[in-house]
Amino acid sequence: MKERVVFGAGDPKGGAAGSVFHLLPSDEHFNHRVQVTGSIMADACAEQLRAFFRSRR
């Protein structure tokens, strides 16, 4: 069975699932394979992240 990663908002500055790094879907150097589904509700997730970090400042 293939494992799955689902994420809401991508990170163009530091992401590892298809933006800065391409660790997911699995690099051929690893012995595990992962199915990746990204940008699920991207706008809502990005706003939630912005609000969180805004509150931390």
HELIX and SHEET records of a PDB file:
HELIX    1   1 ALA A   42  ARG A   56  1                                  15    
SHEET    1   A 2 GLU A   3  VAL A   6  0                                        
SHEET    2   A 2 VAL A  34  THR A  37  1                                        
END                                                                             
